[in-house]
Amino acid sequence: MYLAFGYWMCSNKQLLSNDYLKPVETTESTLISTHTIMSVFSAEGWTAPSWPFLLFFWIYVFYIAIPTKFKKQYFEIYFGKNIEISDLDEDLDNYWASLDENDRKWSIGEEKNNRKILSGFKTLTDYQFYRL
């Protein structure tokens, strides 16, 4: 929706400039606009800054419209490999254990300072602070 409305707003000359405004006789008069859907099919609709919104809108619509089976084949062809969602197990320790001594001291000092100076303001829960 953002891309479609972004295109519509960027291609509307009446929003970007006062040179294209048409006078109205009364406040109840219908606003006359030369901004129509047909501009998409003309060269005027593909001028900057609006054309990237329209281009990416159609790419996104195409991406949504094609079935998952074809998306998988496309990624295999384009990237040269099969892309699978998998759980990574990198044997990483938890955050607190992975800190070096200087970072750990700095984090403890920062938390103590926050709790003392800022009237008990905590950036860590008591359990996190204990583990730190």
Backbone as JSON Lines, residues from 0, in Angstrom:
{"i":0,"aa":"M","n":[0.83,-1.19,0.0],"ca":[0.0,0.0,0.0],"c":[0.87,1.25,0.0]}
{"i":1,"aa":"Y","n":[1.98,1.19,0.77],"ca":[2.87,2.36,0.83],"c":[3.4,2.7,-0.56]}
{"i":2,"aa":"L","n":[3.82,1.7,-1.31],"ca":[4.38,1.96,-2.63],"c":[3.34,2.54,-3.59]}
{"i":3,"aa":"A","n":[2.12,2.02,-3.54],"ca":[1.07,2.53,-4.42],"c":[0.71,3.97,-4.06]}
{"i":4,"aa":"F","n":[0.52,4.24,-2.79],"ca":[0.19,5.62,-2.39],"c":[1.37,6.55,-2.57]}
{"i":5,"aa":"G","n":[2.59,6.05,-2.35],"ca":[3.77,6.87,-2.59],"c":[3.87,7.28,-4.05]}
{"i":6,"aa":"Y","n":[3.58,6.34,-4.95],"ca":[3.58,6.67,-6.37],"c":[2.51,7.71,-6.67]}
{"i":7,"aa":"W","n":[1.33,7.49,-6.12],"ca":[0.21,8.4,-6.41],"c":[0.53,9.81,-5.94]}
{"i":8,"aa":"M","n":[1.13,9.92,-4.78],"ca":[1.46,11.25,-4.24],"c":[2.61,11.89,-5.01]}
{"i":9,"aa":"C","n":[3.64,11.12,-5.35],"ca":[4.79,11.69,-6.06],"c":[4.46,12.06,-7.5]}
{"i":10,"aa":"S","n":[3.49,11.41,-8.08],"ca":[3.13,11.73,-9.46],"c":[2.05,12.8,-9.55]}
{"i":11,"aa":"N","n":[1.51,13.23,-8.42],"ca":[0.48,14.26,-8.41],"c":[1.13,15.64,-8.43]}
{"i":12,"aa":"K","n":[1.08,16.3,-9.57],"ca":[1.73,17.6,-9.71],"c":[1.07,18.66,-8.84]}
{"i":13,"aa":"Q","n":[-0.18,18.49,-8.51],"ca":[-0.87,19.47,-7.68],"c":[-0.35,19.44,-6.24]}
{"i":14,"aa":"L","n":[0.16,18.3,-5.78],"ca":[0.76,18.24,-4.45],"c":[2.17,18.82,-4.42]}
{"i":15,"aa":"L","n":[2.88,18.73,-5.54],"ca":[4.27,19.14,-5.58],"c":[4.48,20.57,-6.05]}
{"i":16,"aa":"S","n":[3.5,21.16,-6.69],"ca":[3.68,22.5,-7.24],"c":[2.35,23.23,-7.3]}
{"i":17,"aa":"N","n":[2.39,24.53,-7.17],"ca":[1.18,25.35,-7.3],"c":[0.88,25.7,-8.74]}
{"i":18,"aa":"D","n":[1.75,25.34,-9.67],"ca":[1.56,25.69,-11.07],"c":[0.41,24.94,-11.74]}
{"i":19,"aa":"Y","n":[-0.04,23.85,-11.14],"ca":[-1.06,23.0,-11.77],"c":[-2.41,23.08,-11.07]}
{"i":20,"aa":"L","n":[-2.61,24.05,-10.2],"ca":[-3.88,24.18,-9.49],"c":[-4.92,24.84,-10.39]}
{"i":21,"aa":"K","n":[-6.14,24.39,-10.3],"ca":[-7.26,24.95,-11.06],"c":[-8.16,25.71,-10.1]}
{"i":22,"aa":"P","n":[-8.58,26.91,-10.45],"ca":[-9.45,27.66,-9.54],"c":[-10.85,27.03,-9.45]}
{"i":23,"aa":"V","n":[-11.48,27.18,-8.29],"ca":[-12.85,26.72,-8.1],"c":[-13.73,27.92,-7.82]}
{"i":24,"aa":"E","n":[-14.99,27.83,-8.22],"ca":[-15.9,28.97,-8.07],"c":[-16.4,29.09,-6.63]}
{"i":25,"aa":"T","n":[-16.77,27.96,-6.02],"ca":[-17.25,27.97,-4.64],"c":[-16.59,26.81,-3.89]}
{"i":26,"aa":"T","n":[-16.75,26.81,-2.57],"ca":[-16.16,25.72,-1.78],"c":[-16.84,24.38,-2.05]}
{"i":27,"aa":"E","n":[-18.09,24.43,-2.56],"ca":[-18.79,23.19,-2.87],"c":[-18.48,22.67,-4.28]}
{"i":28,"aa":"S","n":[-17.73,23.41,-5.05],"ca":[-17.41,23.0,-6.42],"c":[-16.51,21.77,-6.41]}
{"i":29,"aa":"T","n":[-16.65,20.96,-7.44],"ca":[-15.83,19.76,-7.57],"c":[-14.41,20.16,-7.98]}
{"i":30,"aa":"L","n":[-13.44,19.55,-7.33],"ca":[-12.05,19.82,-7.64],"c":[-11.72,19.19,-8.98]}
{"i":31,"aa":"I","n":[-11.17,19.99,-9.87],"ca":[-10.78,19.5,-11.19],"c":[-9.31,19.11,-11.13]}
{"i":32,"aa":"S","n":[-9.05,17.85,-11.44],"ca":[-7.68,17.35,-11.38],"c":[-7.32,16.67,-12.69]}
{"i":33,"aa":"T","n":[-6.12,16.88,-13.12],"ca":[-5.65,16.18,-14.31],"c":[-4.88,14.93,-13.92]}
{"i":34,"aa":"H","n":[-4.93,14.59,-12.65],"ca":[-4.21,13.42,-12.13],"c":[-5.12,12.21,-12.17]}
{"i":35,"aa":"T","n":[-4.94,11.36,-13.17],"ca":[-5.81,10.2,-13.35],"c":[-4.96,8.92,-13.4]}
{"i":36,"aa":"I","n":[-5.62,7.81,-13.34],"ca":[-4.94,6.52,-13.39],"c":[-4.27,6.29,-14.75]}
{"i":37,"aa":"M","n":[-4.72,6.97,-15.76],"ca":[-4.14,6.79,-17.1],"c":[-2.7,7.3,-17.17]}
{"i":38,"aa":"S","n":[-2.27,8.11,-16.21],"ca":[-0.89,8.6,-16.23],"c":[0.11,7.46,-16.07]}
{"i":39,"aa":"V","n":[-0.32,6.36,-15.48],"ca":[0.56,5.19,-15.33],"c":[0.98,4.66,-16.69]}
{"i":40,"aa":"F","n":[0.13,4.79,-17.68],"ca":[0.38,4.24,-19.01],"c":[1.01,5.25,-19.95]}
{"i":41,"aa":"S","n":[1.37,6.42,-19.46],"ca":[2.01,7.43,-20.3],"c":[3.42,7.7,-19.8]}
{"i":42,"aa":"A","n":[4.19,8.4,-20.61],"ca":[5.57,8.75,-20.22],"c":[5.56,9.65,-19.0]}
{"i":43,"aa":"E","n":[4.53,10.45,-18.85],"ca":[4.42,11.37,-17.71],"c":[4.38,10.61,-16.38]}
{"i":44,"aa":"G","n":[3.8,9.42,-16.38],"ca":[3.7,8.62,-15.16],"c":[5.0,7.96,-14.75]}
{"i":45,"aa":"W","n":[5.99,7.97,-15.63],"ca":[7.26,7.32,-15.34],"c":[8.4,8.32,-15.18]}
{"i":46,"aa":"T","n":[8.08,9.51,-14.69],"ca":[9.1,10.51,-14.43],"c":[9.5,10.47,-12.97]}
{"i":47,"aa":"A","n":[10.67,11.01,-12.68],"ca":[11.13,11.08,-11.29],"c":[10.3,12.12,-10.55]}
{"i":48,"aa":"P","n":[10.07,11.98,-9.28],"ca":[10.53,10.97,-8.35],"c":[9.56,9.81,-8.19]}
{"i":49,"aa":"S","n":[8.55,9.7,-9.05],"ca":[7.5,8.71,-8.82],"c":[7.81,7.32,-9.37]}
{"i":50,"aa":"W","n":[8.6,7.21,-10.42],"ca":[8.76,5.9,-11.08],"c":[9.34,4.82,-10.19]}
{"i":51,"aa":"P","n":[10.27,5.09,-9.23],"ca":[10.74,3.98,-8.39],"c":[9.62,3.35,-7.56]}
{"i":52,"aa":"F","n":[8.69,4.18,-7.09],"ca":[7.56,3.64,-6.33],"c":[6.74,2.68,-7.2]}
{"i":53,"aa":"L","n":[6.47,3.09,-8.43],"ca":[5.67,2.26,-9.33],"c":[6.41,0.99,-9.71]}
{"i":54,"aa":"L","n":[7.69,1.1,-10.01],"ca":[8.48,-0.07,-10.37],"c":[8.51,-1.09,-9.24]}
{"i":55,"aa":"F","n":[8.82,-0.64,-8.02],"ca":[8.89,-1.57,-6.91],"c":[7.51,-2.08,-6.5]}
{"i":56,"aa":"F","n":[6.47,-1.31,-6.74],"ca":[5.11,-1.8,-6.5],"c":[4.83,-3.01,-7.38]}
{"i":57,"aa":"W","n":[5.16,-2.92,-8.68],"ca":[4.89,-4.03,-9.59],"c":[5.8,-5.23,-9.31]}
{"i":58,"aa":"I","n":[7.03,-4.98,-8.89],"ca":[7.92,-6.09,-8.5],"c":[7.33,-6.81,-7.29]}
{"i":59,"aa":"Y","n":[6.84,-6.05,-6.33],"ca":[6.26,-6.66,-5.12],"c":[4.98,-7.43,-5.45]}
{"i":60,"aa":"V","n":[4.13,-6.87,-6.3],"ca":[2.91,-7.57,-6.71],"c":[3.27,-8.87,-7.41]}
{"i":61,"aa":"F","n":[4.27,-8.84,-8.27],"ca":[4.72,-10.05,-8.96],"c":[5.24,-11.06,-7.95]}
{"i":62,"aa":"Y","n":[6.02,-10.61,-6.97],"ca":[6.58,-11.5,-5.95],"c":[5.47,-12.18,-5.15]}
{"i":63,"aa":"I","n":[4.44,-11.43,-4.8],"ca":[3.33,-12.0,-4.04],"c":[2.52,-12.97,-4.9]}
{"i":64,"aa":"A","n":[2.38,-12.66,-6.17],"ca":[1.51,-13.44,-7.05],"c":[2.08,-14.8,-7.42]}
{"i":65,"aa":"I","n":[3.4,-14.92,-7.49],"ca":[3.95,-16.22,-7.92],"c":[3.93,-17.21,-6.76]}
{"i":66,"aa":"P","n":[3.65,-18.46,-7.06],"ca":[3.59,-19.47,-6.0],"c":[4.96,-19.72,-5.36]}
{"i":67,"aa":"T","n":[4.94,-20.27,-4.17],"ca":[6.15,-20.54,-3.39],"c":[7.1,-21.47,-4.13]}
{"i":68,"aa":"K","n":[6.56,-22.44,-4.86],"ca":[7.39,-23.39,-5.59],"c":[8.28,-22.65,-6.6]}
{"i":69,"aa":"F","n":[7.73,-21.68,-7.29],"ca":[8.5,-20.93,-8.27],"c":[9.49,-19.99,-7.59]}
{"i":70,"aa":"K","n":[9.15,-19.46,-6.42],"ca":[10.08,-18.61,-5.68],"c":[11.32,-19.41,-5.3]}
{"i":71,"aa":"K","n":[11.12,-20.64,-4.85],"ca":[12.25,-21.48,-4.46],"c":[13.14,-21.76,-5.67]}
{"i":72,"aa":"Q","n":[12.54,-22.07,-6.81],"ca":[13.31,-22.32,-8.02],"c":[14.06,-21.07,-8.47]}
{"i":73,"aa":"Y","n":[13.42,-19.91,-8.34],"ca":[14.05,-18.65,-8.71],"c":[15.3,-18.4,-7.86]}
{"i":74,"aa":"F","n":[15.19,-18.6,-6.55],"ca":[16.34,-18.38,-5.67],"c":[17.45,-19.39,-5.94]}
{"i":75,"aa":"E","n":[17.08,-20.62,-6.31],"ca":[18.09,-21.62,-6.64],"c":[18.85,-21.2,-7.9]}
{"i":76,"aa":"I","n":[18.14,-20.69,-8.88],"ca":[18.78,-20.25,-10.13],"c":[19.61,-18.99,-9.89]}
{"i":77,"aa":"Y","n":[19.02,-18.03,-9.19],"ca":[19.67,-16.73,-9.02],"c":[20.88,-16.81,-8.09]}
{"i":78,"aa":"F","n":[20.73,-17.48,-6.96],"ca":[21.8,-17.55,-5.99],"c":[22.67,-18.8,-6.15]}
{"i":79,"aa":"G","n":[22.23,-19.74,-6.96],"ca":[23.01,-20.94,-7.21],"c":[23.0,-21.94,-6.07]}
{"i":80,"aa":"K","n":[22.06,-21.8,-5.17],"ca":[21.98,-22.76,-4.08],"c":[20.55,-22.8,-3.55]}
{"i":81,"aa":"N","n":[20.29,-23.81,-2.79],"ca":[18.99,-23.97,-2.19],"c":[18.97,-23.2,-0.86]}
{"i":82,"aa":"I","n":[18.02,-22.34,-0.71],"ca":[17.93,-21.55,0.52],"c":[16.89,-22.2,1.42]}
{"i":83,"aa":"E","n":[17.31,-22.62,2.55],"ca":[16.43,-23.26,3.53],"c":[16.48,-22.46,4.82]}
{"i":84,"aa":"I","n":[15.39,-22.41,5.51],"ca":[15.36,-21.81,6.84],"c":[15.77,-22.9,7.81]}
{"i":85,"aa":"S","n":[16.8,-22.66,8.57],"ca":[17.24,-23.67,9.52],"c":[17.64,-23.0,10.81]}
{"i":86,"aa":"D","n":[17.66,-23.76,11.86],"ca":[18.1,-23.26,13.15],"c":[19.62,-23.34,13.19]}
{"i":87,"aa":"L","n":[20.24,-22.24,13.56],"ca":[21.69,-22.22,13.67],"c":[22.08,-22.57,15.09]}
{"i":88,"aa":"D","n":[23.03,-23.45,15.2],"ca":[23.56,-23.81,16.5],"c":[25.07,-23.59,16.42]}
{"i":89,"aa":"E","n":[25.51,-22.43,16.89],"ca":[26.91,-22.08,16.75],"c":[27.68,-22.26,18.05]}
{"i":90,"aa":"D","n":[27.1,-22.89,19.02],"ca":[27.74,-23.11,20.32],"c":[28.27,-21.81,20.91]}
{"i":91,"aa":"L","n":[27.45,-20.77,20.85],"ca":[27.82,-19.5,21.45],"c":[27.36,-19.47,22.9]}
{"i":92,"aa":"D","n":[28.2,-18.9,23.74],"ca":[27.84,-18.75,25.14],"c":[26.84,-17.61,25.27]}
{"i":93,"aa":"N","n":[26.23,-17.48,26.45],"ca":[25.27,-16.39,26.62],"c":[26.01,-15.05,26.62]}
{"i":94,"aa":"Y","n":[25.25,-13.98,26.52],"ca":[25.82,-12.65,26.38],"c":[26.73,-12.29,27.55]}
{"i":95,"aa":"W","n":[26.29,-12.55,28.75],"ca":[27.04,-12.14,29.93],"c":[28.38,-12.86,30.02]}
{"i":96,"aa":"A","n":[28.4,-14.13,29.65],"ca":[29.64,-14.9,29.71],"c":[30.59,-14.52,28.57]}
{"i":97,"aa":"S","n":[30.06,-13.98,27.49],"ca":[30.91,-13.63,26.36],"c":[31.57,-12.26,26.51]}
{"i":98,"aa":"L","n":[31.18,-11.48,27.52],"ca":[31.81,-10.18,27.75],"c":[33.22,-10.36,28.3]}
{"i":99,"aa":"D","n":[34.14,-9.51,27.87],"ca":[35.46,-9.55,28.49],"c":[35.4,-8.79,29.82]}
{"i":100,"aa":"E","n":[36.47,-8.84,30.58],"ca":[36.47,-8.3,31.94],"c":[36.2,-6.79,31.97]}
{"i":101,"aa":"N","n":[36.77,-6.04,31.02],"ca":[36.54,-4.59,30.98],"c":[35.08,-4.25,30.7]}
{"i":102,"aa":"D","n":[34.48,-4.94,29.73],"ca":[33.08,-4.7,29.4],"c":[32.17,-5.09,30.55]}
{"i":103,"aa":"R","n":[32.5,-6.16,31.24],"ca":[31.68,-6.6,32.37],"c":[31.74,-5.56,33.49]}
{"i":104,"aa":"K","n":[32.95,-5.08,33.8],"ca":[33.09,-4.06,34.85],"c":[32.35,-2.78,34.46]}
{"i":105,"aa":"W","n":[32.45,-2.39,33.19],"ca":[31.78,-1.18,32.73],"c":[30.27,-1.34,32.85]}
{"i":106,"aa":"S","n":[29.73,-2.49,32.45],"ca":[28.29,-2.73,32.52],"c":[27.79,-2.75,33.96]}
{"i":107,"aa":"I","n":[28.57,-3.35,34.86],"ca":[28.18,-3.37,36.27],"c":[28.2,-1.96,36.83]}
{"i":108,"aa":"G","n":[29.25,-1.19,36.53],"ca":[29.33,0.19,37.0],"c":[28.21,1.05,36.45]}
{"i":109,"aa":"E","n":[27.87,0.87,35.2],"ca":[26.78,1.63,34.6],"c":[25.45,1.31,35.29]}
{"i":110,"aa":"E","n":[25.21,0.04,35.55],"ca":[23.95,-0.34,36.18],"c":[23.89,0.19,37.62]}
{"i":111,"aa":"K","n":[24.99,0.09,38.36],"ca":[25.01,0.63,39.73],"c":[24.77,2.14,39.72]}
{"i":112,"aa":"N","n":[25.4,2.83,38.78],"ca":[25.23,4.28,38.67],"c":[23.77,4.63,38.35]}
{"i":113,"aa":"N","n":[23.17,3.91,37.43],"ca":[21.76,4.16,37.09],"c":[20.86,3.97,38.3]}
{"i":114,"aa":"R","n":[21.09,2.91,39.02],"ca":[20.24,2.62,40.17],"c":[20.45,3.63,41.29]}
{"i":115,"aa":"K","n":[21.66,4.17,41.43],"ca":[21.96,5.12,42.5],"c":[21.55,6.55,42.11]}
{"i":116,"aa":"I","n":[22.04,7.04,41.0],"ca":[21.85,8.43,40.59],"c":[20.45,8.68,40.04]}
{"i":117,"aa":"L","n":[19.92,7.74,39.3],"ca":[18.64,7.95,38.62],"c":[17.46,7.41,39.42]}
{"i":118,"aa":"S","n":[17.56,7.44,40.71],"ca":[16.46,7.06,41.62],"c":[15.92,5.67,41.33]}
{"i":119,"aa":"G","n":[16.8,4.72,41.24],"ca":[16.36,3.34,41.08],"c":[16.02,2.94,39.66]}
{"i":120,"aa":"F","n":[16.37,3.77,38.68],"ca":[16.13,3.41,37.28],"c":[16.99,2.21,36.92]}
{"i":121,"aa":"K","n":[16.36,1.17,36.4],"ca":[17.07,-0.06,36.07],"c":[17.09,-0.26,34.56]}
{"i":122,"aa":"T","n":[18.27,-0.51,34.02],"ca":[18.34,-0.91,32.62],"c":[18.36,-2.43,32.5]}
{"i":123,"aa":"L","n":[18.66,-3.11,33.59],"ca":[18.65,-4.57,33.63],"c":[17.7,-5.02,34.73]}
{"i":124,"aa":"T","n":[17.11,-6.18,34.53],"ca":[16.31,-6.75,35.62],"c":[17.27,-7.23,36.71]}
{"i":125,"aa":"D","n":[16.72,-7.49,37.89],"ca":[17.56,-7.97,38.98],"c":[18.24,-9.29,38.62]}
{"i":126,"aa":"Y","n":[17.54,-10.17,37.92],"ca":[18.11,-11.45,37.51],"c":[19.27,-11.24,36.52]}
{"i":127,"aa":"Q","n":[19.07,-10.32,35.53],"ca":[20.13,-10.03,34.57],"c":[21.35,-9.44,35.29]}
{"i":128,"aa":"F","n":[21.09,-8.54,36.23],"ca":[22.18,-7.91,36.96],"c":[22.94,-8.96,37.78]}
{"i":129,"aa":"Y","n":[22.23,-9.89,38.37],"ca":[22.86,-10.98,39.14],"c":[23.76,-11.81,38.21]}
{"i":130,"aa":"R","n":[23.24,-12.17,37.02],"ca":[24.01,-12.97,36.08],"c":[25.24,-12.22,35.55]}
{"i":131,"aa":"L","n":[25.1,-10.91,35.4],"ca":[26.22,-10.08,34.95],"c":[27.34,-10.11,35.96]}
